Amino acid sequence: MRRRLKKYLIFMRSGFQTVLAYRGMLLLWFIGALVSAVLMGLVWWAIYSFSPQSMIAGYAFPQMLMYVILSAVVGEVIYTDTMGSITDDVRWGLIGMRLMKPINYRVQLGFSAVGDFLARILLIGVPVLTAGTLIVVFGFGLGGIQWYNILLFLPACFLSALMFDAFGFLFGQLAFRTQAMFGVASMSQIVISFLSGGVVPISLFPAWAQTALTYTPFPTLVSLPVRIFLGQVGWTEMLIAFAISIAWIVGLNVINHFAYKSSVKHVVVFGG
């Protein structure tokens, strides 16, 4: 067991080092997230300026500004390129070699995603979150941030990354059946970001939509870590939410297991 684990830890280290190697791309991601957060912050500033109410969907402006920063950070750190890895392996004919190795392809991608997450949380999450929190707390008067909420924010993000990886593997298997993976990747990211609260808080959704989303894994991706950081989740609710997240991760990976068995039947490898 220890030897098998050690074998997969190599892929986790590889995922970590890959992020470090492509620092230029990481910088572009960071700039994109920063621009997005600034633009959304300006939009909400305009909305609050013309609103007769100081609270919108339970958020004062400093809280909403912090929500925008947090959602941008969470969206970046939980992102894993599992779907892209499968697409590239299929497109460039590497999938045959991957499948012939005495290594579980799904577990390999999962460990690589963990390494990716650790690099992102260290290089993007910690510095951006620190700077953003200081700006909102001292510049806009945000209060109520507790140290234990910040610590609990980290495992919440980790669970979100595992779930995002599971979604990536699920949608990535379409690469075995179609060449139009760019559209699949773009559409899935837009839908997941919106339904998980990455664009606007879920509390702004209609009541029927909020109820419907409670039966899906989406609120635990972005909304849950953000609300934990802001201190909007009680201990009981948090434990239940963590349990639900773990259950969805297990469930999605079970689905992935059976879907993958079907998908690999469509693999065609040419060579001599």
C-alpha positions as CSV (number, residue, x, y, z in Angstrom):
1,M,0.0,0.0,0.0
2,R,2.8,2.4,0.9
3,R,4.7,1.6,-2.3
4,R,1.6,2.2,-4.4
5,L,1.0,5.5,-2.6
6,K,4.6,6.6,-3.1
7,K,4.2,5.8,-6.8
8,Y,1.3,8.3,-7.1
9,L,2.9,10.9,-5.0
10,I,5.3,11.5,-7.9
11,F,2.4,12.8,-9.9
12,M,1.3,15.1,-7.1
13,R,4.9,16.5,-7.1
14,S,4.7,16.8,-10.9
15,G,1.5,18.7,-10.7
16,F,3.0,21.1,-8.2
17,Q,6.2,21.6,-10.3
18,T,4.2,22.1,-13.5
19,V,2.5,25.1,-12.0
20,L,5.9,26.5,-10.9
21,A,7.4,25.9,-14.4
22,Y,4.6,27.9,-16.1
23,R,4.8,31.0,-13.9
24,G,4.1,33.2,-16.9
25,M,0.7,31.4,-17.5
26,L,0.1,31.6,-13.7
27,L,0.7,35.4,-13.9
28,L,-1.8,35.7,-16.7
29,W,-4.4,33.8,-14.7
30,F,-3.7,36.1,-11.8
31,I,-4.1,39.2,-13.9
32,G,-7.3,37.8,-15.4
33,A,-8.7,37.1,-11.9
34,L,-7.6,40.6,-10.7
35,V,-9.3,42.4,-13.6
36,S,-12.4,40.3,-13.1
37,A,-12.5,41.2,-9.4
38,V,-11.9,44.9,-10.0
39,L,-14.7,45.1,-12.7
40,M,-17.2,43.2,-10.5
41,G,-16.3,45.4,-7.6
42,L,-17.0,48.5,-9.7
43,V,-20.3,47.0,-10.8
44,W,-21.4,46.3,-7.2
45,W,-20.2,49.8,-6.1
46,A,-22.5,51.3,-8.7
47,I,-25.4,49.1,-7.7
48,Y,-25.0,49.9,-4.0
49,S,-24.6,53.7,-4.8
50,F,-28.0,53.8,-6.5
51,S,-29.7,51.3,-4.2
52,P,-31.9,52.8,-1.4
53,Q,-30.9,49.8,0.8
54,S,-27.5,49.3,2.4
55,M,-27.9,45.5,2.4
56,I,-28.5,43.5,-0.8
57,A,-29.3,39.7,-0.3
58,G,-27.8,39.9,3.2
59,Y,-24.6,41.6,2.1
60,A,-23.4,45.1,2.9
61,F,-21.0,46.6,0.4
62,P,-17.8,45.7,2.2
63,Q,-19.0,42.1,2.5
64,M,-20.0,42.0,-1.2
65,L,-16.6,43.4,-2.1
66,M,-14.9,40.6,-0.1
67,Y,-17.2,38.1,-1.7
68,V,-16.0,39.2,-5.1
69,I,-12.4,38.9,-4.1
70,L,-12.9,35.5,-2.5
71,S,-14.9,34.1,-5.4
72,A,-12.1,35.1,-7.8
73,V,-9.5,33.5,-5.6
74,V,-11.5,30.3,-5.0
75,G,-12.2,30.0,-8.8
76,E,-8.4,30.2,-9.5
77,V,-7.1,27.9,-6.8
78,I,-9.7,25.0,-7.2
79,Y,-9.2,25.0,-11.0
80,T,-7.6,21.7,-12.2
81,D,-6.8,20.9,-15.8
82,T,-8.0,17.3,-15.6
83,M,-10.3,17.8,-18.6
84,G,-7.4,19.4,-20.6
85,S,-5.1,16.6,-19.7
86,I,-7.5,13.9,-21.0
87,T,-8.2,16.0,-24.1
88,D,-4.5,16.4,-24.9
89,D,-3.8,12.7,-24.3
90,V,-6.5,11.7,-26.7
91,R,-5.7,14.4,-29.3
92,W,-1.9,13.6,-29.4
93,G,-2.3,9.9,-29.3
94,L,-0.8,9.5,-25.8
95,I,-3.8,7.8,-24.3
96,G,-2.7,4.4,-25.5
97,M,0.7,4.7,-23.7
98,R,-1.1,6.0,-20.5
99,L,-3.4,3.0,-20.5
100,M,-0.6,0.5,-20.9
101,K,1.3,1.7,-17.9
102,P,0.7,-0.2,-14.6
103,I,-0.9,2.9,-13.1
104,N,-4.5,3.8,-12.6
105,Y,-5.1,6.7,-15.0
106,R,-7.9,8.3,-12.9
107,V,-5.8,8.2,-9.7
108,Q,-2.8,9.6,-11.6
109,L,-4.8,12.6,-12.7
110,G,-6.3,13.0,-9.2
111,F,-2.9,13.2,-7.5
112,S,-1.7,15.6,-10.2
113,A,-4.7,17.8,-9.5
114,V,-3.8,17.8,-5.8
115,G,-0.3,19.0,-6.6
116,D,-1.8,21.7,-8.9
117,F,-4.1,22.9,-6.0
118,L,-1.3,23.1,-3.5
119,A,0.8,25.2,-5.9
120,R,-2.1,27.5,-6.7
121,I,-3.1,28.0,-3.0
122,L,0.5,29.0,-2.1
123,L,1.3,31.2,-5.1
124,I,-2.1,32.8,-5.7
125,G,-4.4,32.1,-2.8
126,V,-2.3,33.2,0.2
127,P,-0.8,36.4,-1.2
128,V,-4.0,37.6,-3.0
129,L,-6.2,36.7,-0.1
130,T,-4.0,38.4,2.4
131,A,-3.8,41.6,0.3
132,G,-7.5,41.6,-0.5
133,T,-8.5,41.1,3.1
134,L,-6.3,43.9,4.4
135,I,-7.6,46.3,1.7
136,V,-11.3,45.5,2.5
137,V,-10.8,45.4,6.3
138,F,-8.8,48.7,6.6
139,G,-10.1,50.5,3.5
140,F,-13.8,49.7,3.6
141,G,-14.3,48.7,7.3
142,L,-15.2,45.1,6.9
143,G,-15.4,43.3,10.3
144,G,-16.2,39.9,11.6
145,I,-13.3,38.0,10.0
146,Q,-12.1,35.3,12.5
147,W,-8.8,33.4,12.3
148,Y,-10.6,30.0,12.6
149,N,-12.8,30.9,9.6
150,I,-9.7,31.5,7.5
151,L,-8.2,28.1,8.6
152,L,-11.5,26.3,7.8
153,F,-11.5,28.1,4.4
154,L,-8.5,26.0,3.3
155,P,-10.1,22.5,3.7
156,A,-13.2,23.8,2.1
157,C,-11.2,24.9,-0.9
158,F,-9.4,21.5,-1.0
159,L,-12.8,19.7,-1.1
160,S,-13.9,22.0,-3.9
161,A,-10.7,21.2,-5.9
162,L,-11.4,17.5,-5.5
163,M,-14.9,18.0,-6.7
164,F,-13.8,20.2,-9.6
165,D,-11.3,17.5,-10.6
166,A,-14.1,14.9,-10.5
167,F,-16.2,17.1,-12.8
168,G,-13.2,17.6,-15.1
169,F,-12.7,13.8,-15.4
170,L,-16.4,13.3,-16.1
171,F,-16.6,15.9,-18.8
172,G,-13.1,15.1,-20.1
173,Q,-14.3,11.6,-21.1
174,L,-16.2,13.3,-23.9
175,A,-12.8,13.6,-25.6
176,F,-13.1,9.9,-26.4
177,R,-16.3,10.6,-28.4
178,T,-16.0,14.1,-29.8
179,Q,-13.4,16.5,-31.1
180,A,-15.3,19.6,-30.0
181,M,-13.7,19.7,-26.5
182,F,-13.0,23.5,-26.6
183,G,-16.8,24.1,-26.6
184,V,-17.4,21.5,-23.9
185,A,-14.7,23.0,-21.6
186,S,-15.9,26.6,-22.1
187,M,-19.6,25.7,-21.5
188,S,-18.9,23.5,-18.5
189,Q,-16.7,26.2,-16.8
190,I,-19.4,28.9,-17.4
191,V,-22.2,26.8,-16.1
192,I,-20.2,25.6,-13.0
193,S,-19.0,29.1,-12.2
194,F,-22.5,30.6,-12.3
195,L,-24.3,27.8,-10.4
196,S,-21.6,27.6,-7.7
197,G,-21.9,31.3,-6.9
198,G,-18.8,32.4,-8.6
199,V,-20.5,35.2,-10.5
200,V,-23.1,36.4,-8.0
201,P,-24.0,35.1,-4.5
202,I,-26.5,32.3,-4.6
203,S,-28.7,34.2,-2.2
204,L,-29.5,36.5,-5.2
205,F,-31.1,33.6,-7.1
206,P,-34.8,33.1,-7.0
207,A,-36.1,31.0,-4.1
208,W,-36.9,28.1,-6.3
209,A,-33.4,28.1,-7.8
210,Q,-31.8,28.2,-4.4
211,T,-33.9,25.2,-3.3
212,A,-33.1,23.3,-6.5
213,L,-29.3,24.0,-6.1
214,T,-29.3,22.5,-2.6
215,Y,-29.8,19.1,-4.3
216,T,-26.7,19.6,-6.5
217,P,-22.9,19.8,-5.6
218,F,-22.5,23.3,-7.1
219,P,-23.0,25.4,-4.0
220,T,-20.2,23.6,-2.2
221,L,-17.7,24.6,-5.0
222,V,-17.4,28.4,-4.5
223,S,-20.2,29.6,-2.3
224,L,-19.4,27.4,0.7
225,P,-15.7,28.3,1.0
226,V,-16.5,32.0,0.6
227,R,-19.3,31.9,3.2
228,I,-17.1,30.1,5.6
229,F,-14.4,32.8,5.3
230,L,-17.0,35.5,5.9
231,G,-18.3,33.7,9.0
232,Q,-21.8,33.1,7.5
233,V,-21.8,29.3,8.2
234,G,-22.4,27.9,11.7
235,W,-20.5,24.9,13.0
236,T,-23.4,22.4,12.5
237,E,-24.1,23.7,9.0
238,M,-20.4,23.6,8.2
239,L,-20.0,19.9,9.3
240,I,-23.1,19.0,7.3
241,A,-21.8,20.9,4.2
242,F,-18.4,19.1,4.5
243,A,-20.1,15.7,4.7
244,I,-22.3,16.6,1.7
245,S,-19.2,17.7,-0.2
246,I,-17.4,14.4,0.6
247,A,-20.5,12.4,-0.4
248,W,-20.7,14.2,-3.8
249,I,-16.9,13.7,-4.4
250,V,-17.4,9.9,-3.7
251,G,-20.5,9.8,-5.8
252,L,-19.0,11.6,-8.8
253,N,-16.0,9.4,-8.7
254,V,-18.2,6.3,-8.7
255,I,-20.0,7.6,-11.7
256,N,-16.6,8.4,-13.3
257,H,-15.5,4.8,-12.7
258,F,-18.3,3.2,-14.6
259,A,-18.3,6.0,-17.3
260,Y,-14.6,5.5,-17.8
261,K,-15.0,1.8,-18.4
262,S,-17.4,2.6,-21.2
263,S,-15.3,5.5,-22.6
264,V,-12.1,3.5,-23.0
265,K,-13.9,1.2,-25.4
266,H,-13.8,4.0,-27.9
267,V,-10.1,4.4,-27.8
268,V,-8.4,3.7,-31.1
269,V,-4.6,3.7,-31.3
270,F,-2.6,3.5,-34.5
271,G,1.1,2.5,-34.7
272,G,3.5,-0.3,-35.4
